[in-house]
Amino acid sequence: MEATRDLAEQSQRGQWKRPVLMGSLAVLGAVCLAGIGFVAYRGFSSEGCKDYTVQTEQFVVEYSEEYDYGEVLTVEYPVLSGAEDQVQERINEQMYETAMDRVNYWHFQPSEEVRAFQEDQFTIFCSDVTCDVTYHSQYLLSMDFYELYSAGNPVWNTNITERGLTVDLLTGEAYGLTDILEVDRDFMELWGERYCEETGEKPWTDEELDLLLSWFLQQDEELKEDYESRPFFYVTEDKNFVIGLSLDPVLYGAITYKPTSRIMSATIEPEELTAFQTQSEFWNRLEKSQDVGVILPCEDKQQNIWLGEGAGIWNYWDS
């Protein structure tokens, strides 16, 4: 990730400018029994949600009479069914919003500043999001969202970013990185070592690790002027952790010339993270987790005409 290391060096040089009333005990007992029966029927209890399905769907916008040349979207997102209604609704909303994160930021829900910037700089908004449910159990769902998007011209201004989402099937809670881990200097040394092993890059210096820590903790004020630092994690099928960081441009950083990734991630085994575990219920959930649930791929998945496999952007840069 030479581009990301350059960003770190520039930042070091100072160049950088989320009262019920009951009638009787008998009535209360009947209500409780009815509730227990309903929960058991849905397969959702303190033992987890064991009979559920996750179907990946796709939000698609193509050239048509309804949509003009200014947008081409292919966004995959998971849909959960078979869980408790309120929890299911909460989780489905979080999964959809995570998939649409950059599309909303740049296209559907832009701030006045972003809107003005786009009117001045850009002509086409294009996004291709793929979603992979990487881990599923009676307690947890973990997902990886990988996106290529262009806020202007998909040949010249394409950015690559990544997001993770891990949710609790009992509560609907989404776990962030700092919810489950103490992210400190010792953690950064472990993460940096694993990152360099995977990429073959030279070891990070103490100064670079300090800077990366400020990025993971979203404390670098100079960075915020141009990029949003977005740490993420997801759990793999064998319960390893992919832990990373994406630097998403705020405005002018979205002008890239050629496809640009500012993603840094490393795979870390759970045993190595023991010293950094918080008191989050996540760890109890993970320890007791078993492989349950049905995960279904997207039906009739469409390829993005600009950013999909074998699409125009790759033909251009490979020629």
N, C-alpha and C positions, 0 to 999 in steps of 0.2 A: 504494500500500500504506500508507494512512494508519494502519491499525491497527498495522502493523509499526513505522512511524516512532514511533508513540506508545510502543511497547515500548522503543525505543531511548532516547527521552527519559526514560522512567521509570527505566530502568537507570542513566542518567547521574545521576539525582537520588538514586540509592541506594534506590529504592523496590522493587527486585526482591529479593526475598529468595529408549564398540567392534579262512668262506673257501670263495667258490664254487670248487670244484676242477674243472678241465677235464682230460679224459683225453688229448687231443692237439690240435694245431693244426687237424687235419682236422675234428674234431668241432666245434671252435669256429667254423671257417669255415662248416660246414653250418648251425649254429645261426644265425649272422649272416645267411646268405642266406635262411634260412627266415623270419627276423624281417623282413628287408627286403621279402620277398614279401608277408608279411601286412600290413605297413604300407601298401605300395603298393595292395594289394587294397582296403583300407579308404579309400583316397583321402586318407590323412592322413600327411604327411611334413614335412620341414623347409620345404617349399614351402607348407605350410598344409593346411587341410581344405577341399577343393573340392567335395565331393559330400555335402552335408548338408541336413537339413530342420529347420526350427523350426516346430512346430505349437502354436498357442496353445490352451490348454485352460482350463476354468473349474471352480473349486471352488464348489459351490452348496449352501446350506442354506436350505430354505424351511420355512414352517409345516407340520408334519406330526405324526403320532403319535410319531415318533422325536424330533423337535425341537419344543420348545414355542415359545411366543410370545416367548421371551427372546432369540432370535437370528435374523437374516436376513443371509446372506452370499452375495455374488457376487464371487468373486476370480479374475481372469484371471492366468494364469502361462504362460510359454513352456516347451516341452519339446523338447530337442535330440535328434536321432537322426542316425546316420551318422558320428559322430566316434569317436576312440579310446576304448575302454570306460571306463578310469579317469578320463580327462579329462571325458568326457561325463557320468559320474556326478557328478563334482565340480561341473560347471557346472549341471546340472539341480537339484542340491540348493541351490546358491546362488540360482538364479532363483526357485525355489519359496519359499525362506525370505525373499527380498526382497519377494515379493508378499504373503506372510503376516505381514510384520513387525509391523504395528500390531495385527492380529488376534491374534497370539500374545501381544503385550505386554498387551493389555487383556482378552483373552477365554480363550484356550486355555492360556497359560502365565503367568498373572499372578503377581507377587510377593505376599507376604503383605500388604504395604502397599496394593497396588493392589486386591487381593481385598477387603480390609476397606473401602476407599473405595467400591468398587462396591456392596457390600452395603448401604452406608449411603445412597448417592446415586442409584443407577441401577436401571433395570428392563429395558431392551432393549439388546442390542448389535447394531449394524447396520454392515456395511461393504460398499463397492462399489469394487473395484480394477480399473482398466483398464490394460492393458500394450500398449505400442507398441514393436516392434523398429525402432529408428530408423536403425540402420546395421548392415550385415553384409558381411563379406568373408571371404577364406580364412584370415584371422588373428584377426579381431575380431568380437564381437557387442556391440552397444550398445543399451540399452533404457531406456525411460521408464515408470515406474510412477506413476500418478495415482490418489489415493484419497480418497473421502469416507467418513467413519466417524463413528458416534455411540457413545459409551461409555455412553449412558443412554437418551435419547429422541430418535429421529431428527428430530423436528420442532424440538426446542429445543436440542439439544446436538451439532450436527454440526460436525466439524472437517474441513478439507481439507488434504491433505499430498501430497508428491511425493518420489520416490526415483529415482535413476539407478543403472544397473549396466552396467559395461563389462567383458567377460571376454575372456581370451586363449584361442583355440581350440587352441593348441599345448600350453599348460601348465595351463589351467584357472584361472589366476590372475585375480582380480578387481582392477581398478585403481581406487584411490581418488583423489580430487582431488589430495591432496598427494603421491601417488606420481608424478604426471606433471607437476605444476606447483609452482614455488616461490611459495607464497601469502604475500606480504609487502605492505608498505604501497604500493609502486608498483603491484602487481597490483590492490589494492583501488581505487586511483584509476582504473585502466582499467575494472575491473568496474563501479564506481559511475557512471562516465561513460556506459557503454553501458546500464546499467539506467535511468538518468534519461532517456536518449534514447528508450528504448522506452516508458516509462511516462508521460513528460511531467512527472514530478515535478521539483521544484527540486533543484539540485545538493546533494549531501551535504556537510556541513561537515567540517572536519578532525576534530573530536571524534566525529562520527557515523561517519566512515570508520575511525577507530581502534577504535571499539566494534564495528563490523561485522567488522573484522579479527579481533578477539578471538572473535567468534562463529564465523567460518569456521575458526579454529584451535581452537575448543572450549575456550577459556581463561577465559571469563567465569564466575567461581564464583557470583556472585549470580544470573545467569541460570539456572544449573543447578538452583536450588532449585525452579523452577516449569516450566522448559522444557528440552528437550534440543535443542541446536543440531546440525543434521544437514546438512552441505554435500554437494552432489551434482553430477555432471555426466553428460551423455551426448552422443554424437556424432550429428549429423544426416546425412541422406542425402548432402548436398553437402560433408561433412567440416567443417562449422562445429561449434562447441561451445556447448551450452546449459549454463551454469554457474550454480548456484543454492544456495539455503539454505532449509531448512524448519525452523521452530521447532515441535517437537511437545510438547504439554503432558504433564507428568509426572503430575499429579493434578488439582487444582482448575481449572487452565486449560482442561480439557476441557469445563467448563460454559460454554457460549457464547451462549445465548439464540437466535441465528440462525446460519446457516451461516457459518463463519469460516475464512478462509485466512490462513496466516502464511508464505506462500511468496514468496521473492524470487528472480528469475532473470533472466539476460541472455544474449543470443546474441553470441558473439565469434568472429571469423574466426581461423583457425589462424595466419595470418601475424602477427596482433597478439600472439600468445602465445609467439612464438619466444624472446623475452628471458627468459621464465619457465620454459622447458622444463627438466625434470630429465634425468638420464641414463637414464631408464626405457626398457626395450626397447619400450614402447608406441609411441614415436615412430617407430622403425624399422618396426614392424608397420604403422602407419597409412600411412607413406610408400609402402610396397610393396603396399598393399591394393588389391584389385580387387573388383568387385561379383559375388560368387558366393553360392551357397546359395539355398534355397527357403524363403520365409516364408509360412506359411499362417494365415489368420485363424481365430478360434474358431468352431467349428461349433455351430449352434443356441444361440447366445449368449442368455442369459436376462437380462432387465432386473430390477434390484433394485426390489422393490415400494415401497420407501421412498425410495431415493436414485437410482434410474435415471432415464432420460429420461422426462419427463412424469409422474414419480411423485408420491406424496403430498406430500412436503416442498415441491416446487416449486409444486404447486397451492395449498398453504397460503400460502406467502409471496408468490405472485403475485396472490392474491385481494384 
